Amino acid sequence: MSAPDLVAELRRRGVTDVDDSVLARALYSSDASLYRVVPQVVARPRHQDELAAILEVSRAASVPLTMRGAGTSIAGNAVGSGIVVDVARHLHRIVGIDPEARTARVEPGVVHADLQAAAAPHGLRFGPDPSTHTRCTIGGMIGNNACGSRALGYGRTSDNVVDLDVLFGTGETDVSARLAGLTDAHLAHVRTSFGQFSRQVSGYGMEQLLPEHGRRVDRLMAGSEGTLGLVREATVSLVADEARHLLVLGYPSMIEAADAVPALLAAEDRGGPTDSGARLVACEGIDARIVDLVRARRPVAELPAGAGWLFVEVSGPESEALLGRLAGVAGALGSRRVSDAAEAADLWRIREDGAGLAARSLRTPAYSGWEDAAVPPARLGAWLRDFDELLREHGLDGVPYGHFGDGCVHVRIDFPFHDGERGRAVFRDFLTASALKLREHGGSLSGEHGDGRARSELLPLMYDAESIALFGAVKAICDPENLLNPGVLVAPAPFDADLRPGRPRLPVVPLLAMTHDGGSFGDAVHRCTGVGKCVASSTIGVMCPSFQATRDEKDSTRGRARVLQEALDGTLVEGLADPAVHEALDLCLSCKGCASDCPTGVDMATYKAEVLHQTYRGKRRPRSHYTLGRLPMWADKAAPFAGVANRLMKLGAVARLAKATAGIDQRRSIPSFAATTLRRSVRSQGGAGTPDVWIWADSFTDHFHPASGTAAIEVLAAAGLTARVIPDDACCALTWVTTGQLDRARTIMGRTVAALAPYVASGVPVLGLEPSCLATLRSDAVELSDDPRAADVAGGVLTLAELWERLAWPLPDLTGVEVVAQPHCHHASVLGWEADARLLTTAGATVTKVAGCCGLAGNFGMEQGHYEVSVAIAETNLLPAVRSAPDAVVLADGLSCRVQLDDLAGVPAMHLAELLASRIVR
C-alpha cells in the first residue's frame, strides 16, 4: 500500500495525527543508533484505542509497524520501514497513582521524569532510572527492559512491571495459554539457559514464563523490543524514595575499578541487606576522558586521584556502616564521601551525559554498536582486559563506562565508517569477535539496551539452536505475520545493513569555520547521535526552547540535525534549500543552548546561519532579513532622528505600516530608539589619559538601552574606578549572523575586531554589556574573522560579573533583595552565568535563576509567524517565575528579554549594572 493510501486508511479509522511528509519521514528515519530506515508514514495516536486501529491497518495492508517512545534506542530498536508509531506526543497520561499499593498506571508515552515528579509527593519513585530519564518513556523502558544506574537497588524494568494491557500482533489481548504450553515443552532448557544473571537481557526473557515465576507474560514483554505486541497501558510498582549517600572511589584505570567490584558486592552481602538495613543501590564506572570533557566546559566537583572512578551509592538506615565497609575493601587510590546533594547531583549529571560525551572523547567520532554487553560481575575485570585487547587487535579505541555493579559496560568506539567498505568490514569483524569472546565469559550481548538491529544477528553466537528456535516460536504465537518491528530478534536484518554513518554527502563548503569539526559542515551536523537530551520533558538549561513549547520532534535539536543529515545525503531531503530543512529550522531561536547543553556539542544556531547563507546567497531573501537582520545599520541611520522616529511609531497607522513593511508581527511593540546614544551621551564628558575600564558600546546598548552603560560607569566610579566608552563604531554583526548574511557579517566582524583589538591589547579591561553581542564576539568572531587578533578580542571582553571577579571591587549591599534572574540564552550558553550568580549572592541577594529562553531571541519573536510560539516559550519558565514573585527585582541583561517581559507581562526589568547602581549609597 502506498504512503498516501496508508494515510487515508489510518485517518478513515480515526487516527488523525498521521504524516507521510518528507519532513516527518526524515525526522523518524533514525533513533539514537547507527541505523537509518525511512518509514512510509508516522502516526501519533491521541488515544489508546487508536493503537488498535493502527494495528488493524498494519495487518490488513501487511505493512510493518514499529513502536517508538522517545527515540533514544541505541540498538536501532525504534526505526522501521512501514508505520512508525510515536506514543510520546499524545499518549502521556498518568492514569493514576495508588500510594497504598505503591503502583502507578500510565500510558506508554509517559516520560520517566514526569512519573517521578507525580510519585514524589507520596514519598515514592519508580525504581529503574536510565541516564535518559528526562525523556525516555515508560513504554520504551518496557520495550528494552531498561535498568539504569540504580538497578542494584531497584531492579530492571521487568522486575517493576505489575500488569500490562497488551494488544498482540494477532489482534488478541491474551496468548498466555499458548506461551505456557511452549514453555512446558522445554522446561529443563528454559530453566538452565535463561535468567542466569541479572543483566542477561538479550533475546526474550523466557524465564518469566516458568511456572515458579508465575508465568508472567507481562514481564516477558519487557525486553521484547516491540516485536510481540503493543502496550496500551502499564501498571508499574513504586518504591520508597529514600535518602541516598554517594561514595566516590578512584583507581588507576577503569580495569582496576572493575576488579574492585566483586569485593564491594561481597561487602554488602556481609552487611546483610534487608528492608530495614542499608543496601548498595548503584555502582557506576566513569572514565577520566569523559570527566575531562565536562571539565573543559564547566567546573566539576573534586574527585579522588585516579583515571577511573566508581560512583557507589547506598541507602537505608545503616548507610554509614555500609559505606565504611565499602571504603575498607575498595582497594582504591582514594575515596571521597559526597554529602552535599547538589554536588552529588552534579557528579551524577556527568554519568547521565556519558553516551554523548563518550561519542566525542576520542580524536575521531566514536559510535554505538557494541554498546552495552554485560557479564557476571565477577568476570568484569577479565572481560574488560579481553575487550581492550580486541580493540587493539582491530586498530580501534573506546571509552568504557557503565553499570559496573551489574557487570554492564557501555562504550563508544571509533569505527572507521568514513573508510567505506573497509570501515564496514572492521565493524563486522569486531562485533563478531567480541560476541565470540563474550560467550567465553558467559555474558549477554545486551545488558539493557536490547539487541535491535545492532546485535540480533549475533544471537546464535550467544544462544544454542534450541533457544533460537524458542524465540521463533514465541514470535510465531504473538506475531505470526512478522509485522511488529521486523528485522529485530527473530529473522534479524544484518547488523551492518542500513548504517547511517559513512553515507555519501553532498559537498558543502561552509563560510563559518566549523572549528571543532575541521571545517566540515557534514561532520558538524553528524555530531548528533540522537541521545535526545534536547527532547527532555523539562530543562534546567536552555536547549530547545521551541521544543519545550511545541513538543514536536521537528523543533528539537535532534530533529533538526536529522533533517540536515538527510539534506546532505540528498536522497530523501533534496539539499539545504529543500522546504523540509527550512520548516525544521523555522522555530530555531538561534539561542545556542545546544552548544552548551547538548552532550555531543551540536551548535544548531551556527548550522542554521550556514543553511540560510547557503540557501540565499545571491538570491532574494525573506523581508525580515533586510529589516530586522540589518537592525544595527538602520539604528545608525535613525539615530539623528530618534525623537521623530519614536513619535511616529506611537501613531497607530504608521506603526502598523512599519511593522508590515519590516515583517514584524502586529502584536509586537517596537523598541524605542535612545534619544541620545551611549557614545554620544558620554562624549561630552571628555576625559584624558587611560581609564581603568573601557566600555564597549555594542549596537543594542548604544542605540536602545544606554542606561546600562551609564549605570556601569556609575557603579565603577563608586568603586573608585574610571570607566570610559570606546568611541569607535564596533558592531558584532549578530543580526547578520542569525539571518545567514555571512559575507556581510564577516566584513562587519573584521572591522570590529580591528577596532577593539588595540583596547584589548592595552591591558585595560574591556567591558561588554549586551550578552548576545558579547557572546557573538566569543563564538562567531573566531569562526568568521581571518584576523589572528579575533581570538584575543573574543577572550578579552568581559561581562560585568567577570570584571568584578578580576578587579575585586566592593559591591553595593543587596541584602534583602529578592531577584528573579532571566539570563539571556547566549549568556547562559556561551558566556556562562556562574560569575553573575556569585556576584549576586556575595552582595547578599536571594536569587532565583530562570531556566530556558525568554522566547523573543532577537528577531525571532518579532517576526510574523512566530508570535504564538514566542509567547508559549515565555510561559514555559519565565512568566510563571515572574508571577510567583511579584515583589522581586526582575533581572534581565539582554535587550530581548526586557522587551519580552515588557510586551507580555508589563514587567520592568533591570540590567545588572542598573541593579547595582540603584543600591549605591550616595
Number of C-alpha atoms within 10 A of each C-alpha: 14 11 17 14 11 23 24 15 17 22 16 11 15 16 21 16 15 21 19 18 15 19 25 23 22 27 26 27 24 30 27 23 27 23 26 21 21 22 24 25 25 25 25 22 24 19 17 16 12 19 22 18 19 24 25 17 20 21 19 10 14 14 19 22 30 24 27 28 25 30 27 26 27 30 29 30 35 32 30 28 19 25 30 26 24 25 27 29 20 18 21 21 18 19 13 13 21 13 15 7 9 17 22 23 20 24 25 28 27 27 28 24 22 19 24 20 13 16 24 14 10 15 14 22 25 25 25 26 24 19 21 22 22 23 27 30 28 30 31 31 30 28 31 31 31 26 27 26 27 24 25 23 17 21 20 26 27 25 17 22 22 17 16 21 16 20 21 22 27 21 16 11 14 15 14 16 11 13 18 17 12 16 23 15 10 14 17 10 15 21 15 10 14 19 15 15 16 18 29 23 29 29 28 25 22 26 24 23 25 18 13 9 9 11 19 21 22 20 25 21 26 28 26 26 32 28 27 26 27 26 24 22 23 23 19 22 22 26 16 14 16 13 11 18 21 24 20 24 27 26 25 15 15 25 19 19 27 29 21 23 26 20 16 23 19 14 21 18 14 10 15 14 15 10 9 10 15 22 26 28 22 25 28 28 29 26 23 18 18 25 22 14 16 17 13 9 12 12 10 15 11 11 17 17 16 18 17 25 31 29 23 24 23 27 22 20 15 15 19 14 12 26 24 13 17 22 20 14 15 23 18 21 13 16 20 16 16 19 12 10 13 10 14 19 13 14 20 17 13 20 22 20 20 26 30 24 25 28 25 23 22 17 8 14 20 26 25 23 25 24 28 27 26 32 30 22 25 19 18 27 22 16 24 19 14 16 18 17 13 18 16 12 10 14 13 18 19 22 26 25 27 25 28 31 30 27 29 28 26 26 22 27 25 22 25 22 20 14 12 13 12 12 16 20 15 18 22 15 12 20 20 17 13 18 21 16 17 21 15 11 17 16 28 28 34 29 28 28 28 32 35 32 30 31 28 24 21 20 22 13 15 20 17 11 12 14 21 17 13 19 18 17 16 19 23 16 18 25 21 15 15 22 22 30 27 24 20 27 29 24 14 18 18 16 25 19 14 16 19 20 18 14 14 14 16 15 11 15 13 16 17 25 19 20 11 10 16 10 16 18 23 22 16 22 24 21 22 25 26 27 27 25 29 28 29 22 18 20 19 12 19 27 29 32 35 25 24 24 19 16 18 14 22 28 24 30 30 29 27 29 27 26 32 30 28 27 23 23 19 16 11 17 22 17 23 23 15 18 14 25 27 20 15 24 27 17 22 24 26 25 32 25 29 25 20 22 23 26 27 25 18 24 24 26 21 23 24 25 22 25 24 21 24 20 18 15 14 8 9 10 16 12 15 21 21 17 18 22 24 19 20 22 15 13 19 16 11 16 19 13 14 20 15 13 15 18 11 14 19 14 10 10 11 13 17 17 14 16 21 16 12 19 21 27 17 17 12 17 17 17 14 16 22 20 19 19 24 27 23 13 14 19 14 8 8 7 12 6 5 12 15 17 21 22 24 29 26 27 25 24 23 28 23 20 24 26 18 23 29 21 19 24 23 21 26 22 13 18 15 12 15 17 24 24 22 22 16 13 17 20 25 27 30 28 25 24 29 26 27 27 25 25 15 13 25 23 13 19 28 22 17 22 27 15 18 23 19 13 20 20 14 10 11 15 21 26 26 24 27 27 24 28 23 26 26 21 28 22 17 22 28 23 19 23 22 13 15 10 19 26 18 16 25 22 13 21 26 23 22 19 21 19 18 17 14 11 12 11 15 13 20 20 16 20 13 9 16 17 21 24 26 27 25 29 32 27 25 24 21 22 22 19 19 14 16 20 18 13 18 22 13 15 17 17 17 18 17 18 17 21 23 28 29 33 32 26 24 23 23 26 25 27 23 19 15 19 20 13 21 25 19 18 25 25 16 21 22 23 20 12 20 22 12 10 14 11 12 17 19 25 24 23 24 28 23 25 25 23 24 27 22 14 17 13 13 11 18 14 24 21 24 23 23 20 21 21 21 16 13 15 8 5
